[in-house]
Amino acid sequence: MAQQTAVEWLIKQLYTYELVDKNTHPNNLIFRKAKEMFQQQIIDAYIDAEGILSESDWKAGQYYNETYKKD
């Protein structure tokens, strides 16, 4: 089961309490960018923790997908 990220939780809360309209285009762009930034932060942290390895980028992406991507 995929873990929910802080960004995903915040977006869900904003939608739940109708603080943001799901169909509002500018917000969707902002949320997508926030998710992309979070993904890159997780990958960077994984690479930092593992050290510089030839397969670090691939492993970091795999780790993110296994941990946070929904089926």
All heavy atoms as a GROMACS GRO file, in nm:
protein
  598
    1MET      N    1   0.085  -0.118   0.000
    1MET     CA    2   0.000   0.000   0.000
    1MET      C    3   0.089   0.124   0.000
    1MET      O    4   0.180   0.135   0.080
    1MET     CB    5  -0.091  -0.001   0.122
    1MET     CG    6  -0.181   0.118   0.132
    1MET     SD    7  -0.280   0.106   0.280
    1MET     CE    8  -0.423   0.189   0.225
    2ALA      N    9   0.059   0.217  -0.087
    2ALA     CA   10   0.139   0.338  -0.099
    2ALA      C   11   0.113   0.432   0.019
    2ALA      O   12   0.001   0.443   0.068
    2ALA     CB   13   0.106   0.410  -0.230
    3GLN      N   14   0.219   0.496   0.062
    3GLN     CA   15   0.206   0.595   0.168
    3GLN      C   16   0.154   0.725   0.110
    3GLN      O   17   0.180   0.758  -0.005
    3GLN     CB   18   0.342   0.621   0.233
    3GLN     CG   19   0.398   0.503   0.305
    3GLN     CD   20   0.531   0.538   0.371
    3GLN    OE1   21   0.561   0.652   0.398
    3GLN    NE2   22   0.610   0.437   0.395
    4GLN      N   23   0.080   0.798   0.192
    4GLN     CA   24   0.030   0.927   0.148
    4GLN      C   25   0.135   1.033   0.183
    4GLN      O   26   0.184   1.038   0.295
    4GLN     CB   27  -0.101   0.960   0.218
    4GLN     CG   28  -0.164   1.089   0.172
    4GLN     CD   29  -0.296   1.116   0.241
    4GLN    OE1   30  -0.309   1.096   0.360
    4GLN    NE2   31  -0.395   1.157   0.164
    5THR      N   32   0.170   1.116   0.086
    5THR     CA   33   0.267   1.221   0.112
    5THR      C   34   0.199   1.338   0.181
    5THR      O   35   0.077   1.351   0.180
    5THR     CB   36   0.331   1.271  -0.018
    5THR    OG1   37   0.232   1.342  -0.094
    5THR    CG2   38   0.390   1.156  -0.100
    6ALA      N   39   0.279   1.425   0.241
    6ALA     CA   40   0.226   1.545   0.306
    6ALA      C   41   0.156   1.634   0.203
    6ALA      O   42   0.052   1.694   0.233
    6ALA     CB   43   0.339   1.621   0.374
    7VAL      N   44   0.211   1.640   0.084
    7VAL     CA   45   0.151   1.721  -0.022
    7VAL      C   46   0.013   1.665  -0.059
    7VAL      O   47  -0.085   1.739  -0.072
    7VAL     CB   48   0.243   1.727  -0.145
    7VAL    CG1   49   0.174   1.794  -0.263
    7VAL    CG2   50   0.373   1.799  -0.112
    8GLU      N   51   0.005   1.534  -0.076
    8GLU     CA   52  -0.124   1.472  -0.110
    8GLU      C   53  -0.226   1.493   0.002
    8GLU      O   54  -0.344   1.519  -0.024
    8GLU     CB   55  -0.106   1.324  -0.137
    8GLU     CG   56  -0.029   1.296  -0.263
    8GLU     CD   57   0.016   1.152  -0.278
    8GLU    OE1   58   0.029   1.080  -0.177
    8GLU    OE2   59   0.040   1.112  -0.392
    9TRP      N   60  -0.182   1.483   0.128
    9TRP     CA   61  -0.271   1.504   0.241
    9TRP      C   62  -0.326   1.646   0.239
    9TRP      O   63  -0.446   1.668   0.256
    9TRP     CB   64  -0.198   1.478   0.372
    9TRP     CG   65  -0.284   1.504   0.492
    9TRP    CD1   66  -0.370   1.418   0.553
    9TRP    CD2   67  -0.295   1.629   0.563
    9TRP    NE1   68  -0.434   1.479   0.657
    9TRP    CE2   69  -0.389   1.610   0.666
    9TRP    CE3   70  -0.234   1.752   0.550
    9TRP    CZ2   71  -0.424   1.711   0.755
    9TRP    CZ3   72  -0.270   1.853   0.638
    9TRP    CH2   73  -0.363   1.832   0.739
   10LEU      N   74  -0.239   1.745   0.216
   10LEU     CA   75  -0.281   1.884   0.214
   10LEU      C   76  -0.382   1.909   0.102
   10LEU      O   77  -0.486   1.973   0.124
   10LEU     CB   78  -0.160   1.976   0.196
   10LEU     CG   79  -0.193   2.125   0.182
   10LEU    CD1   80  -0.265   2.177   0.306
   10LEU    CD2   81  -0.065   2.203   0.158
   11ILE      N   82  -0.355   1.857  -0.015
   11ILE     CA   83  -0.447   1.874  -0.128
   11ILE      C   84  -0.584   1.814  -0.094
   11ILE      O   85  -0.688   1.876  -0.117
   11ILE     CB   86  -0.389   1.812  -0.256
   11ILE    CG1   87  -0.266   1.891  -0.300
   11ILE    CG2   88  -0.493   1.806  -0.366
   11ILE    CD1   89  -0.183   1.822  -0.407
   12LYS      N   90  -0.583   1.695  -0.036
   12LYS     CA   91  -0.709   1.629   0.002
   12LYS      C   92  -0.786   1.714   0.103
   12LYS      O   93  -0.908   1.728   0.093
   12LYS     CB   94  -0.680   1.490   0.058
   12LYS     CG   95  -0.805   1.413   0.091
   12LYS     CD   96  -0.773   1.273   0.139
   12LYS     CE   97  -0.899   1.197   0.173
   12LYS     NZ   98  -0.870   1.062   0.224
   13GLN      N   99  -0.716   1.771   0.199
   13GLN     CA  100  -0.781   1.855   0.300
   13GLN      C  101  -0.843   1.979   0.236
   13GLN      O  102  -0.955   2.018   0.268
   13GLN     CB  103  -0.682   1.896   0.409
   13GLN     CG  104  -0.628   1.781   0.490
   13GLN     CD  105  -0.735   1.693   0.548
   13GLN    OE1  106  -0.826   1.739   0.617
   13GLN    NE2  107  -0.727   1.563   0.521
   14LEU      N  108  -0.770   2.041   0.145
   14LEU     CA  109  -0.821   2.160   0.078
   14LEU      C  110  -0.947   2.128  -0.002
   14LEU      O  111  -1.042   2.205  -0.005
   14LEU     CB  112  -0.714   2.220  -0.013
   14LEU     CG  113  -0.594   2.281   0.059
   14LEU    CD1  114  -0.485   2.318  -0.042
   14LEU    CD2  115  -0.634   2.402   0.142
   15TYR      N  116  -0.948   2.012  -0.068
   15TYR     CA  117  -1.066   1.969  -0.143
   15TYR      C  118  -1.181   1.932  -0.048
   15TYR      O  119  -1.296   1.967  -0.071
   15TYR     CB  120  -1.035   1.850  -0.232
   15TYR     CG  121  -0.949   1.881  -0.352
   15TYR    CD1  122  -0.873   1.780  -0.410
   15TYR    CD2  123  -0.944   2.007  -0.411
   15TYR    CE1  124  -0.794   1.806  -0.523
   15TYR    CE2  125  -0.866   2.033  -0.522
   15TYR     CZ  126  -0.792   1.932  -0.577
   15TYR     OH  127  -0.714   1.957  -0.688
   16THR      N  128  -1.150   1.861   0.060
   16THR     CA  129  -1.251   1.814   0.154
   16THR      C  130  -1.326   1.931   0.216
   16THR      O  131  -1.449   1.928   0.229
   16THR     CB  132  -1.187   1.729   0.264
   16THR    OG1  133  -1.128   1.614   0.204
   16THR    CG2  134  -1.289   1.683   0.367
   17TYR      N  135  -1.253   2.032   0.256
   17TYR     CA  136  -1.316   2.147   0.320
   17TYR      C  137  -1.355   2.257   0.221
   17TYR      O  138  -1.388   2.368   0.259
   17TYR     CB  139  -1.224   2.202   0.430
   17TYR     CG  140  -1.209   2.103   0.543
   17TYR    CD1  141  -1.094   2.027   0.554
   17TYR    CD2  142  -1.313   2.083   0.634
   17TYR    CE1  143  -1.081   1.933   0.656
   17TYR    CE2  144  -1.301   1.990   0.736
   17TYR     CZ  145  -1.185   1.915   0.746
   17TYR     OH  146  -1.173   1.822   0.847
   18GLU      N  147  -1.351   2.220   0.093
   18GLU     CA  148  -1.392   2.307  -0.016
   18GLU      C  149  -1.322   2.442  -0.013
   18GLU      O  150  -1.378   2.546  -0.049
   18GLU     CB  151  -1.544   2.325  -0.016
   18GLU     CG  152  -1.616   2.194  -0.041
   18GLU     CD  153  -1.768   2.206  -0.042
   18GLU    OE1  154  -1.820   2.316  -0.018
   18GLU    OE2  155  -1.834   2.105  -0.068
   19LEU      N  156  -1.196   2.439   0.030
   19LEU     CA  157  -1.115   2.560   0.026
   19LEU      C  158  -1.058   2.582  -0.113
   19LEU      O  159  -1.014   2.692  -0.146
   19LEU     CB  160  -1.003   2.551   0.130
   19LEU     CG  161  -1.050   2.538   0.274
   19LEU    CD1  162  -0.933   2.510   0.367
   19LEU    CD2  163  -1.125   2.663   0.318
   20VAL      N  164  -1.060   2.475  -0.192
   20VAL     CA  165  -1.012   2.480  -0.330
   20VAL      C  166  -1.108   2.398  -0.415
   20VAL      O  167  -1.148   2.289  -0.378
   20VAL     CB  168  -0.870   2.420  -0.340
   20VAL    CG1  169  -0.826   2.409  -0.484
   20VAL    CG2  170  -0.771   2.504  -0.261
   21ASP      N  171  -1.144   2.451  -0.531
   21ASP     CA  172  -1.230   2.380  -0.626
   21ASP      C  173  -1.144   2.282  -0.705
   21ASP      O  174  -1.042   2.320  -0.761
   21ASP     CB  175  -1.296   2.481  -0.720
   21ASP     CG  176  -1.391   2.416  -0.819
   21ASP    OD1  177  -1.400   2.292  -0.824
   21ASP    OD2  178  -1.456   2.491  -0.892
   22LYS      N  179  -1.184   2.156  -0.709
   22LYS     CA  180  -1.107   2.053  -0.781
   22LYS      C  181  -1.086   2.087  -0.927
   22LYS      O  182  -0.992   2.043  -0.990
   22LYS     CB  183  -1.176   1.917  -0.770
   22LYS     CG  184  -1.167   1.853  -0.636
   22LYS     CD  185  -1.229   1.715  -0.638
   22LYS     CE  186  -1.224   1.653  -0.501
   22LYS     NZ  187  -1.280   1.519  -0.498
   23ASN      N  188  -1.175   2.164  -0.983
   23ASN     CA  189  -1.168   2.195  -1.126
   23ASN      C  190  -1.094   2.326  -1.156
   23ASN      O  191  -1.088   2.367  -1.270
   23ASN     CB  192  -1.309   2.201  -1.184
   23ASN     CG  193  -1.379   2.068  -1.171
   23ASN    OD1  194  -1.321   1.965  -1.197
   23ASN    ND2  195  -1.503   2.072  -1.129
   24THR      N  196  -1.038   2.388  -1.054
   24THR     CA  197  -0.968   2.514  -1.074
   24THR      C  198  -0.832   2.487  -1.135
   24THR      O  199  -0.744   2.433  -1.070
   24THR     CB  200  -0.954   2.591  -0.941
   24THR    OG1  201  -1.082   2.607  -0.884
   24THR    CG2  202  -0.890   2.726  -0.961
   25HIS      N  203  -0.815   2.527  -1.257
   25HIS     CA  204  -0.693   2.497  -1.332
   25HIS      C  205  -0.565   2.547  -1.266
   25HIS      O  206  -0.471   2.470  -1.252
   25HIS     CB  207  -0.706   2.549  -1.475
   25HIS     CG  208  -0.589   2.516  -1.561
   25HIS    ND1  209  -0.564   2.387  -1.603
   25HIS    CD2  210  -0.491   2.593  -1.610
   25HIS    CE1  211  -0.454   2.388  -1.676
   25HIS    NE2  212  -0.408   2.512  -1.683
   26PRO      N  213  -0.556   2.673  -1.223
   26PRO     CA  214  -0.430   2.719  -1.163
   26PRO      C  215  -0.388   2.639  -1.041
   26PRO      O  216  -0.271   2.610  -1.021
   26PRO     CB  217  -0.459   2.865  -1.127
   26PRO     CG  218  -0.568   2.906  -1.218
   26PRO     CD  219  -0.651   2.781  -1.238
   27ASN      N  220  -0.484   2.600  -0.958
   27ASN     CA  221  -0.450   2.521  -0.840
   27ASN      C  222  -0.396   2.385  -0.878
   27ASN      O  223  -0.304   2.335  -0.816
   27ASN     CB  224  -0.570   2.507  -0.747
   27ASN     CG  225  -0.602   2.636  -0.676
   27ASN    OD1  226  -0.513   2.712  -0.641
   27ASN    ND2  227  -0.729   2.664  -0.658
   28ASN      N  228  -0.455   2.324  -0.980
   28ASN     CA  229  -0.407   2.193  -1.022
   28ASN      C  230  -0.263   2.201  -1.069
   28ASN      O  231  -0.184   2.110  -1.044
   28ASN     CB  232  -0.497   2.136  -1.131
   28ASN     CG  233  -0.633   2.094  -1.076
   28ASN    OD1  234  -0.645   2.064  -0.959
   28ASN    ND2  235  -0.733   2.095  -1.160
   29LEU      N  236  -0.225   2.308  -1.136
   29LEU     CA  237  -0.086   2.326  -1.179
   29LEU      C  238   0.006   2.342  -1.059
   29LEU      O  239   0.116   2.285  -1.056
   29LEU     CB  240  -0.074   2.448  -1.271
   29LEU     CG  241  -0.141   2.436  -1.408
   29LEU    CD1  242  -0.130   2.569  -1.482
   29LEU    CD2  243  -0.077   2.325  -1.488
   30ILE      N  244  -0.038   2.417  -0.960
   30ILE     CA  245   0.041   2.436  -0.839
   30ILE      C  246   0.058   2.303  -0.766
   30ILE      O  247   0.167   2.269  -0.720
   30ILE     CB  248  -0.024   2.541  -0.747
   30ILE    CG1  249  -0.017   2.679  -0.814
   30ILE    CG2  250   0.040   2.543  -0.610
   30ILE    CD1  251  -0.105   2.783  -0.747
   31PHE      N  252  -0.049   2.227  -0.754
   31PHE     CA  253  -0.042   2.099  -0.684
   31PHE      C  254   0.049   2.001  -0.757
   31PHE      O  255   0.127   1.928  -0.695
   31PHE     CB  256  -0.182   2.038  -0.667
   31PHE     CG  257  -0.272   2.120  -0.578
   31PHE    CD1  258  -0.409   2.111  -0.592
   31PHE    CD2  259  -0.221   2.206  -0.482
   31PHE    CE1  260  -0.494   2.185  -0.510
   31PHE    CE2  261  -0.305   2.280  -0.400
   31PHE     CZ  262  -0.442   2.270  -0.415
   32ARG      N  263   0.042   2.000  -0.888
   32ARG     CA  264   0.128   1.910  -0.967
   32ARG      C  265   0.275   1.947  -0.945
   32ARG      O  266   0.358   1.860  -0.925
   32ARG     CB  267   0.091   1.916  -1.115
   32ARG     CG  268   0.165   1.812  -1.196
   32ARG     CD  269   0.123   1.806  -1.343
   32ARG     NE  270  -0.017   1.834  -1.366
   32ARG     CZ  271  -0.061   1.932  -1.447
   32ARG    NH1  272   0.023   2.008  -1.512
   32ARG    NH2  273  -0.190   1.949  -1.465
   33LYS      N  274   0.304   2.076  -0.945
   33LYS     CA  275   0.441   2.122  -0.923
   33LYS      C  276   0.488   2.084  -0.782
   33LYS      O  277   0.602   2.040  -0.764
   33LYS     CB  278   0.451   2.274  -0.944
   33LYS     CG  279   0.588   2.329  -0.922
   33LYS     CD  280   0.688   2.276  -1.023
   33LYS     CE  281   0.824   2.339  -1.002
   33LYS     NZ  282   0.928   2.278  -1.082
   34ALA      N  283   0.402   2.098  -0.683
   34ALA     CA  284   0.438   2.062  -0.545
   34ALA      C  285   0.468   1.912  -0.535
   34ALA      O  286   0.564   1.872  -0.469
   34ALA     CB  287   0.325   2.099  -0.449
   35LYS      N  288   0.388   1.829  -0.602
   35LYS     CA  289   0.414   1.685  -0.602
   35LYS      C  290   0.546   1.652  -0.670
   35LYS      O  291   0.622   1.566  -0.624
   35LYS     CB  292   0.299   1.610  -0.671
   35LYS     CG  293   0.173   1.605  -0.590
   35LYS     CD  294   0.065   1.530  -0.668
   35LYS     CE  295  -0.064   1.520  -0.592
   35LYS     NZ  296  -0.164   1.441  -0.664
   36GLU      N  297   0.576   1.720  -0.781
   36GLU     CA  298   0.703   1.697  -0.850
   36GLU      C  299   0.821   1.738  -0.762
   36GLU      O  300   0.922   1.667  -0.757
   36GLU     CB  301   0.707   1.777  -0.981
   36GLU     CG  302   0.614   1.725  -1.088
   36GLU     CD  303   0.601   1.820  -1.206
   36GLU    OE1  304   0.671   1.924  -1.209
   36GLU    OE2  305   0.521   1.790  -1.296
   37MET      N  306   0.807   1.850  -0.692
   37MET     CA  307   0.914   1.895  -0.604
   37MET      C  308   0.935   1.795  -0.490
   37MET      O  309   1.049   1.763  -0.455
   37MET     CB  310   0.881   2.034  -0.547
   37MET     CG  311   0.886   2.144  -0.651
   37MET     SD  312   0.821   2.302  -0.592
   37MET     CE  313   0.940   2.343  -0.467
   38PHE      N  314   0.827   1.745  -0.433
   38PHE     CA  315   0.837   1.646  -0.326
   38PHE      C  316   0.906   1.520  -0.377
   38PHE      O  317   0.995   1.466  -0.310
   38PHE     CB  318   0.699   1.612  -0.270
   38PHE     CG  319   0.704   1.506  -0.164
   38PHE    CD1  320   0.740   1.539  -0.034
   38PHE    CD2  321   0.676   1.374  -0.194
   38PHE    CE1  322   0.748   1.441   0.064
   38PHE    CE2  323   0.683   1.276  -0.097
   38PHE     CZ  324   0.720   1.309   0.033
   39GLN      N  325   0.868   1.474  -0.495
   39GLN     CA  326   0.930   1.356  -0.552
   39GLN      C  327   1.080   1.375  -0.566
   39GLN      O  328   1.159   1.288  -0.528
   39GLN     CB  329   0.869   1.322  -0.687
   39GLN     CG  330   0.932   1.201  -0.751
   39GLN     CD  331   0.870   1.165  -0.886
   39GLN    OE1  332   0.783   1.234  -0.935
   39GLN    NE2  333   0.916   1.059  -0.944
   40GLN      N  334   1.122   1.490  -0.617
   40GLN     CA  335   1.264   1.515  -0.635
   40GLN      C  336   1.337   1.521  -0.500
   40GLN      O  337   1.450   1.474  -0.488
   40GLN     CB  338   1.288   1.644  -0.714
   40GLN     CG  339   1.432   1.660  -0.755
   40GLN     CD  340   1.482   1.545  -0.843
   40GLN    OE1  341   1.419   1.511  -0.941
   40GLN    NE2  342   1.593   1.485  -0.806
   41GLN      N  343   1.272   1.576  -0.398
   41GLN     CA  344   1.333   1.582  -0.265
   41GLN      C  345   1.354   1.443  -0.208
   41GLN      O  346   1.458   1.415  -0.148
   41GLN     CB  347   1.246   1.665  -0.171
   41GLN     CG  348   1.247   1.812  -0.204
   41GLN     CD  349   1.143   1.890  -0.125
   41GLN    OE1  350   1.050   1.834  -0.068
   41GLN    NE2  351   1.159   2.021  -0.124
   42ILE      N  352   1.257   1.355  -0.228
   42ILE     CA  353   1.270   1.217  -0.178
   42ILE      C  354   1.383   1.146  -0.252
   42ILE      O  355   1.465   1.077  -0.192
   42ILE     CB  356   1.137   1.139  -0.195
   42ILE    CG1  357   1.029   1.200  -0.106
   42ILE    CG2  358   1.156   0.991  -0.168
   42ILE    CD1  359   1.058   1.191   0.043
   43ILE      N  360   1.389   1.163  -0.383
   43ILE     CA  361   1.494   1.100  -0.462
   43ILE      C  362   1.631   1.152  -0.421
   43ILE      O  363   1.725   1.074  -0.399
   43ILE     CB  364   1.468   1.121  -0.612
   43ILE    CG1  365   1.347   1.038  -0.655
   43ILE    CG2  366   1.592   1.086  -0.696
   43ILE    CD1  367   1.296   1.067  -0.794
   44ASP      N  368   1.643   1.284  -0.403
   44ASP     CA  369   1.770   1.342  -0.361
   44ASP      C  370   1.813   1.291  -0.223
   44ASP      O  371   1.930   1.260  -0.201
   44ASP     CB  372   1.763   1.495  -0.360
   44ASP     CG  373   1.750   1.555  -0.499
   44ASP    OD1  374   1.775   1.483  -0.599
   44ASP    OD2  375   1.714   1.674  -0.507
   45ALA      N  376   1.718   1.282  -0.132
   45ALA     CA  377   1.749   1.232   0.002
   45ALA      C  378   1.794   1.087  -0.003
   45ALA      O  379   1.887   1.047   0.068
   45ALA     CB  380   1.627   1.247   0.093
   46TYR      N  381   1.730   1.006  -0.086
   46TYR     CA  382   1.768   0.866  -0.101
   46TYR      C  383   1.911   0.856  -0.153
   46TYR      O  384   1.992   0.780  -0.101
   46TYR     CB  385   1.671   0.794  -0.194
   46TYR     CG  386   1.698   0.646  -0.207
   46TYR    CD1  387   1.631   0.556  -0.127
   46TYR    CD2  388   1.792   0.598  -0.299
   46TYR    CE1  389   1.656   0.420  -0.138
   46TYR    CE2  390   1.817   0.462  -0.310
   46TYR     CZ  391   1.749   0.374  -0.230
   46TYR     OH  392   1.774   0.240  -0.239
   47ILE      N  393   1.942   0.935  -0.254
   47ILE     CA  394   2.077   0.932  -0.312
   47ILE      C  395   2.179   0.976  -0.208
   47ILE      O  396   2.284   0.915  -0.194
   47ILE     CB  397   2.083   1.019  -0.439
   47ILE    CG1  398   2.001   0.953  -0.551
   47ILE    CG2  399   2.228   1.040  -0.484
   47ILE    CD1  400   1.979   1.041  -0.672
   48ASP      N  401   2.148   1.081  -0.132
   48ASP     CA  402   2.239   1.128  -0.027
   48ASP      C  403   2.262   1.020   0.078
   48ASP      O  404   2.373   1.001   0.126
   48ASP     CB  405   2.184   1.254   0.040
   48ASP     CG  406   2.192   1.377  -0.048
   48ASP    OD1  407   2.265   1.374  -0.151
   48ASP    OD2  408   2.125   1.476  -0.017
   49ALA      N  409   2.157   0.950   0.116
   49ALA     CA  410   2.168   0.846   0.218
   49ALA      C  411   2.248   0.726   0.168
   49ALA      O  412   2.323   0.665   0.244
   49ALA     CB  413   2.029   0.802   0.263
   50GLU      N  414   2.234   0.694   0.042
   50GLU     CA  415   2.302   0.578  -0.015
   50GLU      C  416   2.445   0.610  -0.057
   50GLU      O  417   2.525   0.521  -0.076
   50GLU     CB  418   2.225   0.526  -0.137
   50GLU     CG  419   2.096   0.458  -0.104
   50GLU     CD  420   2.118   0.327  -0.031
   50GLU    OE1  421   2.197   0.243  -0.078
   50GLU    OE2  422   2.056   0.309   0.075
   51GLY      N  423   2.475   0.736  -0.073
   51GLY     CA  424   2.606   0.774  -0.125
   51GLY      C  425   2.604   0.772  -0.276
   51GLY      O  426   2.504   0.744  -0.340
   52ILE      N  427   2.716   0.807  -0.335
   52ILE     CA  428   2.726   0.813  -0.480
   52ILE      C  429   2.751   0.673  -0.534
   52ILE      O  430   2.859   0.617  -0.517
   52ILE     CB  431   2.839   0.908  -0.524
   52ILE    CG1  432   2.818   1.046  -0.463
   52ILE    CG2  433   2.846   0.916  -0.676
   52ILE    CD1  434   2.688   1.114  -0.500
   53LEU      N  435   2.651   0.619  -0.598
   53LEU     CA  436   2.660   0.487  -0.660
   53LEU      C  437   2.617   0.500  -0.805
   53LEU      O  438   2.539   0.587  -0.840
   53LEU     CB  439   2.569   0.386  -0.589
   53LEU     CG  440   2.594   0.362  -0.442
   53LEU    CD1  441   2.485   0.275  -0.384
   53LEU    CD2  442   2.730   0.296  -0.421
   54SER      N  443   2.665   0.413  -0.887
   54SER     CA  444   2.630   0.421  -1.029
   54SER      C  445   2.481   0.400  -1.053
   54SER      O  446   2.425   0.451  -1.149
   54SER     CB  447   2.710   0.320  -1.111
   54SER     OG  448   2.682   0.190  -1.067
   55GLU      N  449   2.414   0.326  -0.966
   55GLU     CA  450   2.272   0.297  -0.984
   55GLU      C  451   2.184   0.379  -0.890
   55GLU      O  452   2.065   0.355  -0.881
   55GLU     CB  453   2.247   0.148  -0.960
   55GLU     CG  454   2.315   0.057  -1.060
   55GLU     CD  455   2.284  -0.090  -1.034
   55GLU    OE1  456   2.191  -0.120  -0.960
   55GLU    OE2  457   2.355  -0.173  -1.090
   56SER      N  458   2.241   0.479  -0.821
   56SER     CA  459   2.164   0.555  -0.722
   56SER      C  460   2.040   0.620  -0.780
   56SER      O  461   1.933   0.616  -0.719
   56SER     CB  462   2.250   0.662  -0.657
   56SER     OG  463   2.338   0.606  -0.564
   57ASP      N  464   2.053   0.683  -0.896
   57ASP     CA  465   1.937   0.750  -0.954
   57ASP      C  466   1.825   0.651  -0.983
   57ASP      O  467   1.708   0.677  -0.953
   57ASP     CB  468   1.975   0.822  -1.084
   57ASP     CG  469   2.063   0.943  -1.058
   57ASP    OD1  470   2.063   0.994  -0.944
   57ASP    OD2  471   2.133   0.985  -1.151
   58TRP      N  472   1.860   0.536  -1.039
   58TRP     CA  473   1.758   0.435  -1.070
   58TRP      C  474   1.695   0.383  -0.941
   58TRP      O  475   1.572   0.372  -0.930
   58TRP     CB  476   1.820   0.320  -1.147
   58TRP     CG  477   1.720   0.215  -1.178
   58TRP    CD1  478   1.629   0.214  -1.279
   58TRP    CD2  479   1.696   0.094  -1.104
   58TRP    NE1  480   1.552   0.102  -1.274
   58TRP    CE2  481   1.591   0.026  -1.167
   58TRP    CE3  482   1.755   0.038  -0.991
   58TRP    CZ2  483   1.543  -0.095  -1.121
   58TRP    CZ3  484   1.707  -0.083  -0.946
   58TRP    CH2  485   1.602  -0.148  -1.010
   59LYS      N  486   1.777   0.352  -0.841
   59LYS     CA  487   1.725   0.300  -0.715
   59LYS      C  488   1.637   0.402  -0.645
   59LYS      O  489   1.536   0.368  -0.586
   59LYS     CB  490   1.840   0.260  -0.623
   59LYS     CG  491   1.911   0.135  -0.664
   59LYS     CD  492   2.020   0.102  -0.564
   59LYS     CE  493   2.098  -0.020  -0.601
   59LYS     NZ  494   2.204  -0.049  -0.504
   60ALA      N  495   1.675   0.529  -0.652
   60ALA     CA  496   1.598   0.634  -0.587
   60ALA      C  497   1.460   0.645  -0.653
   60ALA      O  498   1.359   0.657  -0.584
   60ALA     CB  499   1.672   0.767  -0.594
   61GLY      N  500   1.456   0.642  -0.784
   61GLY     CA  501   1.329   0.647  -0.854
   61GLY      C  502   1.243   0.526  -0.824
   61GLY      O  503   1.122   0.536  -0.803
   62GLN      N  504   1.307   0.410  -0.818
   62GLN     CA  505   1.235   0.287  -0.784
   62GLN      C  506   1.179   0.295  -0.642
   62GLN      O  507   1.065   0.259  -0.617
   62GLN     CB  508   1.327   0.166  -0.798
   62GLN     CG  509   1.260   0.035  -0.766
   62GLN     CD  510   1.356  -0.084  -0.773
   62GLN    OE1  511   1.478  -0.067  -0.770
   62GLN    NE2  512   1.302  -0.202  -0.780
   63TYR      N  513   1.261   0.344  -0.549
   63TYR     CA  514   1.215   0.360  -0.410
   63TYR      C  515   1.093   0.451  -0.403
   63TYR      O  516   0.993   0.418  -0.339
   63TYR     CB  517   1.328   0.417  -0.324
   63TYR     CG  518   1.280   0.463  -0.188
   63TYR    CD1  519   1.254   0.372  -0.087
   63TYR    CD2  520   1.256   0.598  -0.162
   63TYR    CE1  521   1.208   0.413   0.036
   63TYR    CE2  522   1.210   0.641  -0.040
   63TYR     CZ  523   1.186   0.548   0.060
   63TYR     OH  524   1.139   0.590   0.181
   64TYR      N  525   1.100   0.566  -0.472
   64TYR     CA  526   0.987   0.660  -0.470
   64TYR      C  527   0.861   0.593  -0.524
   64TYR      O  528   0.754   0.601  -0.463
   64TYR     CB  529   1.018   0.786  -0.550
   64TYR     CG  530   0.902   0.882  -0.548
   64TYR    CD1  531   0.887   0.973  -0.445
   64TYR    CD2  532   0.805   0.878  -0.648
   64TYR    CE1  533   0.778   1.058  -0.441
   64TYR    CE2  534   0.696   0.963  -0.644
   64TYR     CZ  535   0.683   1.053  -0.541
   64TYR     OH  536   0.574   1.136  -0.537
   65ASN      N  537   0.873   0.528  -0.638
   65ASN     CA  538   0.757   0.465  -0.700
   65ASN      C  539   0.698   0.356  -0.612
   65ASN      O  540   0.576   0.346  -0.598
   65ASN     CB  541   0.794   0.409  -0.837
   65ASN     CG  542   0.817   0.517  -0.939
   65ASN    OD1  543   0.762   0.627  -0.930
   65ASN    ND2  544   0.900   0.489  -1.037
   66GLU      N  545   0.781   0.276  -0.549
   66GLU     CA  546   0.732   0.168  -0.463
   66GLU      C  547   0.669   0.221  -0.336
   66GLU      O  548   0.575   0.162  -0.283
   66GLU     CB  549   0.846   0.073  -0.428
   66GLU     CG  550   0.893  -0.011  -0.544
   66GLU     CD  551   1.015  -0.096  -0.511
   66GLU    OE1  552   1.067  -0.085  -0.398
   66GLU    OE2  553   1.058  -0.171  -0.600
   67THR      N  554   0.718   0.334  -0.287
   67THR     CA  555   0.669   0.388  -0.160
   67THR      C  556   0.550   0.481  -0.174
   67THR      O  557   0.457   0.476  -0.093
   67THR     CB  558   0.784   0.463  -0.089
   67THR    OG1  559   0.897   0.376  -0.077
   67THR    CG2  560   0.742   0.509   0.051
   68TYR      N  561   0.549   0.563  -0.278
   68TYR     CA  562   0.450   0.669  -0.287
   68TYR      C  563   0.353   0.661  -0.404
   68TYR      O  564   0.247   0.722  -0.399
   68TYR     CB  565   0.518   0.806  -0.291
   68TYR     CG  566   0.595   0.834  -0.164
   68TYR    CD1  567   0.732   0.824  -0.160
   68TYR    CD2  568   0.528   0.869  -0.048
   68TYR    CE1  569   0.803   0.849  -0.043
   68TYR    CE2  570   0.597   0.894   0.068
   68TYR     CZ  571   0.733   0.884   0.071
   68TYR     OH  572   0.803   0.907   0.186
   69LYS      N  573   0.387   0.590  -0.509
   69LYS     CA  574   0.297   0.586  -0.626
   69LYS      C  575   0.178   0.496  -0.596
   69LYS      O  576   0.191   0.390  -0.537
   69LYS     CB  577   0.370   0.533  -0.750
   69LYS     CG  578   0.469   0.630  -0.807
   69LYS     CD  579   0.399   0.743  -0.877
   69LYS     CE  580   0.502   0.832  -0.941
   69LYS     NZ  581   0.447   0.932  -1.026
   70LYS      N  582   0.063   0.542  -0.640
   70LYS     CA  583  -0.060   0.465  -0.624
   70LYS      C  584  -0.071   0.367  -0.742
   70LYS      O  585  -0.025   0.394  -0.850
   70LYS     CB  586  -0.181   0.558  -0.627
   70LYS     CG  587  -0.173   0.675  -0.532
   70LYS     CD  588  -0.241   0.646  -0.402
   70LYS     CE  589  -0.247   0.764  -0.309
   70LYS     NZ  590  -0.124   0.815  -0.259
   71ASP      N  591  -0.134   0.255  -0.718
   71ASP     CA  592  -0.154   0.156  -0.825
   71ASP      C  593  -0.253   0.204  -0.925
   71ASP      O  594  -0.335   0.280  -0.910
   71ASP     CB  595  -0.202   0.022  -0.768
   71ASP     CG  596  -0.091  -0.045  -0.688
   71ASP    OD1  597   0.009   0.021  -0.655
   71ASP    OD2  598  -0.108  -0.164  -0.660
   0.00000   0.00000   0.00000
